[in-house]
Amino acid sequence: MKLSKAQRLQVWNKSGGKCWYCGCDLPATGWHADHFLPVERKLKSERKNGYDRLVPTGEVNYPERENIDNLVPSCSACNILKGGNTAEDFRYLLERIKTSIFHHSIARAAKRFGFLEIKEQPIVFWYEKQEQNGGGE
């Protein structure tokens, strides 16, 4: 879905320039308009240079989700990591990453030397914090 400048501004304004997921300040350019409910792009198999790969067809499984109301502002890191997942699947992925980091020797050493603080707390997305606070920061 190609957005006009006015539509991108409309998506941006949903959060006042914050990433919908992590809450970081979004740059003026380079942020992503994420499908909150995934559209699930259709893929086809293509053979190139002797290798099979999946490439998008340009079609989606849920075309009704291809609208501005389903788009939220996201930093590129969150959107790329979220991929085609729902917010709950994204949370589950982040929980798995968090758990694996807690057990990594480099993270444990960084914690011992005081330059990494590991917080064992649930993952709450920025938009959820806004909902809990009644829409204000």
C-alpha positions in Angstrom: 0.0 0.0 0.0 1.6 3.2 -1.2 0.9 6.1 1.1 0.7 9.8 0.2 2.5 12.3 2.4 -0.8 13.2 4.0 -1.6 9.6 4.8 1.9 9.1 6.3 1.3 12.1 8.5 -2.0 10.6 9.6 -0.2 7.4 10.6 2.6 9.4 12.3 0.0 11.4 14.3 -1.5 8.2 15.8 1.4 8.2 18.3 2.8 11.7 18.0 6.0 10.3 16.4 6.6 7.4 18.7 7.1 3.8 17.7 3.9 1.9 18.4 5.8 -0.9 20.0 9.0 0.3 21.7 8.1 3.9 22.1 11.3 5.4 20.7 11.2 8.7 18.9 10.8 8.2 15.2 13.0 10.0 12.7 11.4 12.3 10.2 12.1 9.8 7.5 12.9 6.1 7.6 10.1 5.0 9.9 7.7 2.3 8.8 3.9 2.2 8.6 3.3 -1.3 10.0 0.1 -3.3 9.4 -1.0 -3.9 13.0 -3.0 -6.9 11.9 -0.8 -8.6 9.3 -2.0 -8.7 5.7 0.0 -11.9 5.1 1.7 -11.4 1.7 1.3 -14.3 -0.7 4.5 -15.9 -1.8 5.5 -18.0 -4.8 8.5 -20.3 -5.3 11.1 -19.0 -7.8 14.3 -20.6 -9.0 17.3 -18.3 -9.5 20.9 -19.3 -9.9 20.1 -22.9 -9.1 18.4 -22.0 -5.8 14.7 -22.0 -4.9 13.5 -19.0 -3.0 10.2 -17.5 -2.0 9.2 -14.1 -3.5 6.1 -12.0 -2.9 3.4 -12.1 -5.6 2.0 -8.6 -4.7 -1.2 -10.2 -3.4 -2.3 -10.5 0.2 -4.4 -13.0 2.1 -6.3 -10.3 4.0 -6.9 -7.4 1.7 -9.5 -6.0 4.1 -6.6 -5.2 6.4 -4.9 -3.1 3.7 -6.2 0.3 5.0 -5.0 3.3 6.9 -6.9 2.4 10.1 -4.8 -0.8 10.3 -1.5 1.1 9.9 0.6 2.2 12.9 3.9 4.0 13.1 6.9 1.8 13.8 10.6 2.1 14.0 12.3 0.0 11.3 13.9 -2.3 13.9 10.5 -3.2 15.5 8.7 -3.6 12.2 11.4 -5.8 10.7 11.6 -8.0 13.8 7.7 -8.1 14.0 7.5 -9.1 10.4 4.2 -10.6 9.5 3.3 -11.5 13.1 0.5 -10.3 15.2 1.3 -8.1 18.3 0.9 -11.2 20.5 3.2 -13.3 18.4 5.7 -10.4 18.4 5.5 -10.3 22.2 6.1 -14.0 22.4 9.1 -13.6 20.1 10.5 -10.8 22.3 9.9 -13.0 25.4 11.9 -15.8 23.8 14.7 -13.4 22.9 14.7 -12.0 26.4 14.9 -15.4 28.0 17.8 -16.5 25.7 19.7 -13.3 26.5 19.4 -13.9 30.3 21.3 -17.2 29.8 24.0 -15.8 27.5 27.5 -15.6 29.1 28.2 -12.2 27.5 25.0 -10.7 29.0 25.7 -12.2 32.4 29.3 -10.7 32.4 27.9 -7.3 31.3 25.5 -7.4 34.2 28.2 -8.3 36.7 30.4 -5.4 35.5 27.4 -3.0 35.8 27.1 -1.9 32.2 23.9 -3.9 31.4 20.8 -3.9 33.5 18.5 -6.9 32.9 15.0 -6.3 33.9 12.8 -9.3 34.4 9.5 -7.7 33.6 6.7 -8.4 31.2 6.8 -6.9 27.7 4.3 -4.1 27.5 4.2 -2.2 24.2 4.1 1.6 24.0 0.5 1.7 22.7 -0.6 -0.5 25.7 1.0 1.9 28.2 -0.9 4.7 26.5 -4.2 2.8 26.9 -3.4 2.1 30.5 -2.7 5.8 31.1 -5.9 6.9 29.4 -4.2 8.0 26.2 -1.6 10.4 27.7 2.1 9.8 28.2 
